[in-house]
Amino acid sequence: MSGSASLTDAQAAIADAAITVIADRGFDVVSVRSAAAEAGMSPGAVQYHFPSRQLLLQAAFQRSVQRQDARALAAGRDANEKRSPLRELLPIGPEQREDALAWVAFGAAASTRPWLAELYRRELDSFREKLEEAFSSAIESGRLREDLDVSLAARLVTALVNGLTLDYINSPDTDPAELDAMLESGLARILA
């Protein structure tokens, strides 16, 4: 999560294991034991880093967001990449699909868990703020129209990415080029 404390290498490995458990078996299956088994560690080693299931899930959420941010930033820096860095948030490959599954699971779980709802909402707000900043910068440099409502555009782009993720998360055979085309078409309509 933006602004959260960094995870140690061991904590990141455990959080990655918890993300895999969520993606493969579901949110409610995550436990110290299931994360330990996935990480190839003892339950005691996992519990040393995350004394409760809630702390483990918070770390998994944080780690998934960090992984998504890192992929999107790397894609945005690639001068040869013509596609939107937002594609890295869609289920277009194994790691992207794993994080997309986690995002959907955390979003659903947040509806009944206030501690998670706060984290989820904070990250969603941070994502929208990043989009607003990017759109404002693009307006200043003449790449987007001056009268674009950056707040509304950020909300619509968030809905586009979340909608495509939800619609295609259970269609692993969907061609990534098809998802790219839908993303680009949606962005063009929102930002026109």
PyRosetta script that sets phi, psi and omega in degrees:
from pyrosetta import init, pose_from_sequence

init()
pose = pose_from_sequence("MSGSASLTDAQAAIADAAITVIADRGFDVVSVRSAAAEAGMSPGAVQYHFPSRQLLLQAAFQRSVQRQDARALAAGRDANEKRSPLRELLPIGPEQREDALAWVAFGAAASTRPWLAELYRRELDSFREKLEEAFSSAIESGRLREDLDVSLAARLVTALVNGLTLDYINSPDTDPAELDAMLESGLARILA")
pose.set_psi(1, 148.8)
pose.set_omega(1, -179.9)
pose.set_phi(2, -61.8)
pose.set_psi(2, 130.8)
pose.set_omega(2, 176.8)
pose.set_phi(3, 79.5)
pose.set_psi(3, -0.6)
pose.set_omega(3, 179.4)
pose.set_phi(4, -80.6)
pose.set_psi(4, 158.9)
pose.set_omega(4, 176.8)
pose.set_phi(5, -63.2)
pose.set_psi(5, 147.3)
pose.set_omega(5, 179.9)
pose.set_phi(6, -71.7)
pose.set_psi(6, 150.6)
pose.set_omega(6, 174.9)
pose.set_phi(7, -90.8)
pose.set_psi(7, 144.3)
pose.set_omega(7, 172.9)
pose.set_phi(8, -70.4)
pose.set_psi(8, 169.6)
pose.set_omega(8, 178.1)
pose.set_phi(9, -59.1)
pose.set_psi(9, -42.5)
pose.set_omega(9, 179.6)
pose.set_phi(10, -64.9)
pose.set_psi(10, -43.6)
pose.set_omega(10, 178.6)
pose.set_phi(11, -63.7)
pose.set_psi(11, -39.7)
pose.set_omega(11, 178.3)
pose.set_phi(12, -63.5)
pose.set_psi(12, -40.8)
pose.set_omega(12, 178.9)
pose.set_phi(13, -64.0)
pose.set_psi(13, -40.3)
pose.set_omega(13, 178.4)
pose.set_phi(14, -67.7)
pose.set_psi(14, -43.8)
pose.set_omega(14, 178.6)
pose.set_phi(15, -62.7)
pose.set_psi(15, -40.6)
pose.set_omega(15, 176.1)
pose.set_phi(16, -59.2)
pose.set_psi(16, -41.2)
pose.set_omega(16, 178.6)
pose.set_phi(17, -63.6)
pose.set_psi(17, -41.7)
pose.set_omega(17, 178.5)
pose.set_phi(18, -63.8)
pose.set_psi(18, -38.5)
pose.set_omega(18, 177.0)
pose.set_phi(19, -62.0)
pose.set_psi(19, -42.8)
pose.set_omega(19, 178.6)
pose.set_phi(20, -62.3)
pose.set_psi(20, -41.5)
pose.set_omega(20, 177.5)
pose.set_phi(21, -61.0)
pose.set_psi(21, -45.7)
pose.set_omega(21, 178.9)
pose.set_phi(22, -58.6)
pose.set_psi(22, -47.9)
pose.set_omega(22, -176.5)
pose.set_phi(23, -66.6)
pose.set_psi(23, -38.2)
pose.set_omega(23, -175.6)
pose.set_phi(24, -87.0)
pose.set_psi(24, -34.9)
pose.set_omega(24, -171.5)
pose.set_phi(25, -128.4)
pose.set_psi(25, -11.5)
pose.set_omega(25, 176.3)
pose.set_phi(26, 112.3)
pose.set_psi(26, 156.9)
pose.set_omega(26, -177.2)
pose.set_phi(27, -58.8)
pose.set_psi(27, -45.0)
pose.set_omega(27, -174.6)
pose.set_phi(28, -71.6)
pose.set_psi(28, -10.9)
pose.set_omega(28, 179.4)
pose.set_phi(29, -84.5)
pose.set_psi(29, -18.1)
pose.set_omega(29, -177.1)
pose.set_phi(30, -64.9)
pose.set_psi(30, 127.9)
pose.set_omega(30, 176.5)
pose.set_phi(31, -151.2)
pose.set_psi(31, 171.2)
pose.set_omega(31, 175.2)
pose.set_phi(32, -57.4)
pose.set_psi(32, -43.0)
pose.set_omega(32, -178.6)
pose.set_phi(33, -65.8)
pose.set_psi(33, -45.6)
pose.set_omega(33, -177.6)
pose.set_phi(34, -67.6)
pose.set_psi(34, -38.1)
pose.set_omega(34, 177.1)
pose.set_phi(35, -67.2)
pose.set_psi(35, -39.5)
pose.set_omega(35, 178.7)
pose.set_phi(36, -62.7)
pose.set_psi(36, -45.6)
pose.set_omega(36, 179.8)
pose.set_phi(37, -61.8)
pose.set_psi(37, -43.0)
pose.set_omega(37, -179.8)
pose.set_phi(38, -66.3)
pose.set_psi(38, -36.6)
pose.set_omega(38, -178.4)
pose.set_phi(39, -83.0)
pose.set_psi(39, -10.2)
pose.set_omega(39, -176.9)
pose.set_phi(40, 72.0)
pose.set_psi(40, 34.3)
pose.set_omega(40, -179.0)
pose.set_phi(41, -122.3)
pose.set_psi(41, 169.7)
pose.set_omega(41, 174.0)
pose.set_phi(42, -81.8)
pose.set_psi(42, 151.5)
pose.set_omega(42, 175.8)
pose.set_phi(43, -56.4)
pose.set_psi(43, -34.8)
pose.set_omega(43, 178.9)
pose.set_phi(44, -63.0)
pose.set_psi(44, -37.9)
pose.set_omega(44, 178.5)
pose.set_phi(45, -65.7)
pose.set_psi(45, -39.8)
pose.set_omega(45, 178.0)
pose.set_phi(46, -67.6)
pose.set_psi(46, -43.8)
pose.set_omega(46, -178.5)
pose.set_phi(47, -66.0)
pose.set_psi(47, -28.4)
pose.set_omega(47, 175.7)
pose.set_phi(48, -59.6)
pose.set_psi(48, -43.0)
pose.set_omega(48, -178.5)
pose.set_phi(49, -82.6)
pose.set_psi(49, -34.2)
pose.set_omega(49, -177.3)
pose.set_phi(50, -134.9)
pose.set_psi(50, 92.2)
pose.set_omega(50, -174.9)
pose.set_phi(51, -64.1)
pose.set_psi(51, -14.1)
pose.set_omega(51, 180.0)
pose.set_phi(52, -138.7)
pose.set_psi(52, 160.6)
pose.set_omega(52, 177.2)
pose.set_phi(53, -61.5)
pose.set_psi(53, -40.2)
pose.set_omega(53, -179.6)
pose.set_phi(54, -60.2)
pose.set_psi(54, -44.1)
pose.set_omega(54, 178.6)
pose.set_phi(55, -65.4)
pose.set_psi(55, -36.7)
pose.set_omega(55, 176.7)
pose.set_phi(56, -63.7)
pose.set_psi(56, -45.0)
pose.set_omega(56, 179.7)
pose.set_phi(57, -66.5)
pose.set_psi(57, -38.6)
pose.set_omega(57, 176.4)
pose.set_phi(58, -60.7)
pose.set_psi(58, -42.9)
pose.set_omega(58, 179.4)
pose.set_phi(59, -66.3)
pose.set_psi(59, -39.0)
pose.set_omega(59, 178.3)
pose.set_phi(60, -63.7)
pose.set_psi(60, -41.2)
pose.set_omega(60, 177.1)
pose.set_phi(61, -62.1)
pose.set_psi(61, -49.0)
pose.set_omega(61, 179.1)
pose.set_phi(62, -56.9)
pose.set_psi(62, -46.2)
pose.set_omega(62, -177.3)
pose.set_phi(63, -65.8)
pose.set_psi(63, -41.4)
pose.set_omega(63, 179.0)
pose.set_phi(64, -61.9)
pose.set_psi(64, -43.4)
pose.set_omega(64, 177.8)
pose.set_phi(65, -64.0)
pose.set_psi(65, -41.3)
pose.set_omega(65, 177.7)
pose.set_phi(66, -60.2)
pose.set_psi(66, -42.9)
pose.set_omega(66, 180.0)
pose.set_phi(67, -63.7)
pose.set_psi(67, -42.3)
pose.set_omega(67, 179.2)
pose.set_phi(68, -65.2)
pose.set_psi(68, -44.7)
pose.set_omega(68, 178.2)
pose.set_phi(69, -58.9)
pose.set_psi(69, -45.1)
pose.set_omega(69, -178.2)
pose.set_phi(70, -62.3)
pose.set_psi(70, -42.8)
pose.set_omega(70, 179.1)
pose.set_phi(71, -65.6)
pose.set_psi(71, -43.7)
pose.set_omega(71, -179.0)
pose.set_phi(72, -65.8)
pose.set_psi(72, -40.9)
pose.set_omega(72, 178.1)
pose.set_phi(73, -64.4)
pose.set_psi(73, -43.1)
pose.set_omega(73, 179.2)
pose.set_phi(74, -62.6)
pose.set_psi(74, -42.3)
pose.set_omega(74, 179.1)
pose.set_phi(75, -65.8)
pose.set_psi(75, -36.1)
pose.set_omega(75, 179.8)
pose.set_phi(76, -69.4)
pose.set_psi(76, -24.2)
pose.set_omega(76, -179.8)
pose.set_phi(77, -86.5)
pose.set_psi(77, -15.4)
pose.set_omega(77, -176.7)
pose.set_phi(78, -76.6)
pose.set_psi(78, 107.7)
pose.set_omega(78, -177.6)
pose.set_phi(79, -63.2)
pose.set_psi(79, -24.6)
pose.set_omega(79, 179.9)
pose.set_phi(80, -84.0)
pose.set_psi(80, -11.9)
pose.set_omega(80, -177.4)
pose.set_phi(81, -84.7)
pose.set_psi(81, 117.8)
pose.set_omega(81, -179.2)
pose.set_phi(82, -95.2)
pose.set_psi(82, -14.1)
pose.set_omega(82, -178.3)
pose.set_phi(83, -85.8)
pose.set_psi(83, 159.8)
pose.set_omega(83, -179.0)
pose.set_phi(84, -66.3)
pose.set_psi(84, 137.9)
pose.set_omega(84, 173.8)
pose.set_phi(85, -60.1)
pose.set_psi(85, -19.3)
pose.set_omega(85, 179.0)
pose.set_phi(86, -63.6)
pose.set_psi(86, -20.2)
pose.set_omega(86, 178.9)
pose.set_phi(87, -60.6)
pose.set_psi(87, -25.6)
pose.set_omega(87, -179.7)
pose.set_phi(88, -67.7)
pose.set_psi(88, -12.8)
pose.set_omega(88, 178.2)
pose.set_phi(89, -90.5)
pose.set_psi(89, -9.9)
pose.set_omega(89, -178.7)
pose.set_phi(90, -90.9)
pose.set_psi(90, 158.4)
pose.set_omega(90, -178.9)
pose.set_phi(91, -77.0)
pose.set_psi(91, 68.2)
pose.set_omega(91, -174.8)
pose.set_phi(92, -100.2)
pose.set_psi(92, -7.7)
pose.set_omega(92, -179.4)
pose.set_phi(93, -157.7)
pose.set_psi(93, 175.9)
pose.set_omega(93, -175.3)
pose.set_phi(94, -58.2)
pose.set_psi(94, -49.7)
pose.set_omega(94, -178.7)
pose.set_phi(95, -70.8)
pose.set_psi(95, -39.8)
pose.set_omega(95, 177.7)
pose.set_phi(96, -61.9)
pose.set_psi(96, -41.7)
pose.set_omega(96, 179.6)
pose.set_phi(97, -64.9)
pose.set_psi(97, -41.3)
pose.set_omega(97, 178.7)
pose.set_phi(98, -60.7)
pose.set_psi(98, -45.9)
pose.set_omega(98, 179.4)
pose.set_phi(99, -69.5)
pose.set_psi(99, -34.3)
pose.set_omega(99, 177.0)
pose.set_phi(100, -65.5)
pose.set_psi(100, -42.7)
pose.set_omega(100, 176.3)
pose.set_phi(101, -61.1)
pose.set_psi(101, -41.8)
pose.set_omega(101, 178.1)
pose.set_phi(102, -63.4)
pose.set_psi(102, -44.2)
pose.set_omega(102, -179.5)
pose.set_phi(103, -58.8)
pose.set_psi(103, -46.5)
pose.set_omega(103, 179.9)
pose.set_phi(104, -64.5)
pose.set_psi(104, -43.3)
pose.set_omega(104, 179.5)
pose.set_phi(105, -63.9)
pose.set_psi(105, -43.9)
pose.set_omega(105, 178.8)
pose.set_phi(106, -64.8)
pose.set_psi(106, -39.6)
pose.set_omega(106, 178.7)
pose.set_phi(107, -61.6)
pose.set_psi(107, -43.9)
pose.set_omega(107, 178.6)
pose.set_phi(108, -66.5)
pose.set_psi(108, -43.8)
pose.set_omega(108, -179.4)
pose.set_phi(109, -65.4)
pose.set_psi(109, -30.9)
pose.set_omega(109, -178.8)
pose.set_phi(110, -64.0)
pose.set_psi(110, -22.6)
pose.set_omega(110, -178.8)
pose.set_phi(111, -68.5)
pose.set_psi(111, -17.6)
pose.set_omega(111, -179.7)
pose.set_phi(112, -124.2)
pose.set_psi(112, 7.0)
pose.set_omega(112, -178.8)
pose.set_phi(113, -132.3)
pose.set_psi(113, 99.4)
pose.set_omega(113, -176.2)
pose.set_phi(114, -55.1)
pose.set_psi(114, -36.9)
pose.set_omega(114, -179.7)
pose.set_phi(115, -63.7)
pose.set_psi(115, -34.7)
pose.set_omega(115, 179.1)
pose.set_phi(116, -81.5)
pose.set_psi(116, -34.5)
pose.set_omega(116, 178.3)
pose.set_phi(117, -58.6)
pose.set_psi(117, -40.0)
pose.set_omega(117, 179.2)
pose.set_phi(118, -63.6)
pose.set_psi(118, -45.6)
pose.set_omega(118, 178.7)
pose.set_phi(119, -63.1)
pose.set_psi(119, -44.6)
pose.set_omega(119, -178.1)
pose.set_phi(120, -63.1)
pose.set_psi(120, -46.9)
pose.set_omega(120, -179.4)
pose.set_phi(121, -63.1)
pose.set_psi(121, -41.7)
pose.set_omega(121, 179.6)
pose.set_phi(122, -61.2)
pose.set_psi(122, -42.7)
pose.set_omega(122, 179.9)
pose.set_phi(123, -69.3)
pose.set_psi(123, -39.2)
pose.set_omega(123, 177.0)
pose.set_phi(124, -62.1)
pose.set_psi(124, -43.4)
pose.set_omega(124, 177.0)
pose.set_phi(125, -62.7)
pose.set_psi(125, -41.6)
pose.set_omega(125, 178.9)
pose.set_phi(126, -62.8)
pose.set_psi(126, -42.1)
pose.set_omega(126, 178.6)
pose.set_phi(127, -61.3)
pose.set_psi(127, -46.0)
pose.set_omega(127, 179.2)
pose.set_phi(128, -63.1)
pose.set_psi(128, -39.9)
pose.set_omega(128, 178.2)
pose.set_phi(129, -62.0)
pose.set_psi(129, -40.7)
pose.set_omega(129, 177.3)
pose.set_phi(130, -62.3)
pose.set_psi(130, -41.5)
pose.set_omega(130, 177.7)
pose.set_phi(131, -64.0)
pose.set_psi(131, -44.4)
pose.set_omega(131, 179.3)
pose.set_phi(132, -58.8)
pose.set_psi(132, -43.2)
pose.set_omega(132, 178.2)
pose.set_phi(133, -63.4)
pose.set_psi(133, -42.8)
pose.set_omega(133, 179.4)
pose.set_phi(134, -64.3)
pose.set_psi(134, -41.8)
pose.set_omega(134, 179.4)
pose.set_phi(135, -67.1)
pose.set_psi(135, -40.8)
pose.set_omega(135, 177.9)
pose.set_phi(136, -62.1)
pose.set_psi(136, -42.2)
pose.set_omega(136, 177.8)
pose.set_phi(137, -63.2)
pose.set_psi(137, -41.2)
pose.set_omega(137, 179.1)
pose.set_phi(138, -66.5)
pose.set_psi(138, -34.0)
pose.set_omega(138, 176.4)
pose.set_phi(139, -66.4)
pose.set_psi(139, -46.2)
pose.set_omega(139, -179.6)
pose.set_phi(140, -60.7)
pose.set_psi(140, -34.1)
pose.set_omega(140, -179.1)
pose.set_phi(141, -89.7)
pose.set_psi(141, 2.9)
pose.set_omega(141, 176.5)
pose.set_phi(142, 82.8)
pose.set_psi(142, 10.8)
pose.set_omega(142, -179.3)
pose.set_phi(143, -87.7)
pose.set_psi(143, -16.5)
pose.set_omega(143, 175.1)
pose.set_phi(144, -129.3)
pose.set_psi(144, 155.8)
pose.set_omega(144, -178.1)
pose.set_phi(145, -65.2)
pose.set_psi(145, 146.9)
pose.set_omega(145, -174.4)
pose.set_phi(146, -66.9)
pose.set_psi(146, -28.9)
pose.set_omega(146, -175.6)
pose.set_phi(147, -91.2)
pose.set_psi(147, 12.4)
pose.set_omega(147, 178.9)
pose.set_phi(148, -65.4)
pose.set_psi(148, 129.0)
pose.set_omega(148, 174.1)
pose.set_phi(149, -80.7)
pose.set_psi(149, 99.3)
pose.set_omega(149, -172.5)
pose.set_phi(150, -64.2)
pose.set_psi(150, -32.9)
pose.set_omega(150, 179.2)
pose.set_phi(151, -67.2)
pose.set_psi(151, -47.1)
pose.set_omega(151, 178.4)
pose.set_phi(152, -65.1)
pose.set_psi(152, -42.9)
pose.set_omega(152, 179.1)
pose.set_phi(153, -60.2)
pose.set_psi(153, -41.1)
pose.set_omega(153, 179.4)
pose.set_phi(154, -63.7)
pose.set_psi(154, -41.4)
pose.set_omega(154, 178.2)
pose.set_phi(155, -64.6)
pose.set_psi(155, -42.2)
pose.set_omega(155, -179.1)
pose.set_phi(156, -68.3)
pose.set_psi(156, -39.3)
pose.set_omega(156, 178.0)
pose.set_phi(157, -66.5)
pose.set_psi(157, -39.5)
pose.set_omega(157, 176.1)
pose.set_phi(158, -60.1)
pose.set_psi(158, -44.8)
pose.set_omega(158, 178.6)
pose.set_phi(159, -64.2)
pose.set_psi(159, -38.5)
pose.set_omega(159, 177.9)
pose.set_phi(160, -61.3)
pose.set_psi(160, -50.7)
pose.set_omega(160, -178.6)
pose.set_phi(161, -63.6)
pose.set_psi(161, -46.2)
pose.set_omega(161, 179.4)
pose.set_phi(162, -64.3)
pose.set_psi(162, -39.6)
pose.set_omega(162, 179.6)
pose.set_phi(163, -65.2)
pose.set_psi(163, -46.1)
pose.set_omega(163, 177.6)
pose.set_phi(164, -62.4)
pose.set_psi(164, -39.9)
pose.set_omega(164, 178.5)
pose.set_phi(165, -60.9)
pose.set_psi(165, -50.5)
pose.set_omega(165, -178.3)
pose.set_phi(166, -63.5)
pose.set_psi(166, -41.3)
pose.set_omega(166, -178.7)
pose.set_phi(167, -67.8)
pose.set_psi(167, -31.8)
pose.set_omega(167, -172.3)
pose.set_phi(168, -112.3)
pose.set_psi(168, 2.3)
pose.set_omega(168, -177.1)
pose.set_phi(169, -62.1)
pose.set_psi(169, -32.9)
pose.set_omega(169, -178.7)
pose.set_phi(170, -101.7)
pose.set_psi(170, 20.7)
pose.set_omega(170, 176.6)
pose.set_phi(171, -124.0)
pose.set_psi(171, 68.1)
pose.set_omega(171, -175.5)
pose.set_phi(172, -63.0)
pose.set_psi(172, -15.1)
pose.set_omega(172, 178.9)
pose.set_phi(173, -86.4)
pose.set_psi(173, -1.5)
pose.set_omega(173, 178.2)
pose.set_phi(174, -63.7)
pose.set_psi(174, 132.9)
pose.set_omega(174, -179.8)
pose.set_phi(175, -68.3)
pose.set_psi(175, 125.4)
pose.set_omega(175, 177.3)
pose.set_phi(176, -54.6)
pose.set_psi(176, -31.9)
pose.set_omega(176, 178.4)
pose.set_phi(177, -64.1)
pose.set_psi(177, -33.9)
pose.set_omega(177, 177.7)
pose.set_phi(178, -66.7)
pose.set_psi(178, -44.1)
pose.set_omega(178, 176.9)
pose.set_phi(179, -63.3)
pose.set_psi(179, -42.0)
pose.set_omega(179, 176.8)
pose.set_phi(180, -56.6)
pose.set_psi(180, -46.6)
pose.set_omega(180, -177.8)
pose.set_phi(181, -62.6)
pose.set_psi(181, -41.8)
pose.set_omega(181, 178.5)
pose.set_phi(182, -66.2)
pose.set_psi(182, -41.4)
pose.set_omega(182, 177.9)
pose.set_phi(183, -61.2)
pose.set_psi(183, -49.6)
pose.set_omega(183, -178.6)
pose.set_phi(184, -62.7)
pose.set_psi(184, -40.1)
pose.set_omega(184, 178.1)
pose.set_phi(185, -63.7)
pose.set_psi(185, -44.8)
pose.set_omega(185, 178.3)
pose.set_phi(186, -63.5)
pose.set_psi(186, -43.3)
pose.set_omega(186, 178.2)
pose.set_phi(187, -61.8)
pose.set_psi(187, -42.6)
pose.set_omega(187, -179.7)
pose.set_phi(188, -61.2)
pose.set_psi(188, -40.0)
pose.set_omega(188, -179.9)
pose.set_phi(189, -69.6)
pose.set_psi(189, -41.9)
pose.set_omega(189, -178.6)
pose.set_phi(190, -69.3)
pose.set_psi(190, -40.1)
pose.set_omega(190, -172.8)
pose.set_phi(191, -94.4)
pose.set_psi(191, 0.2)
pose.set_omega(191, -178.5)
pose.set_phi(192, -68.7)
pose.dump_pdb("model.pdb")
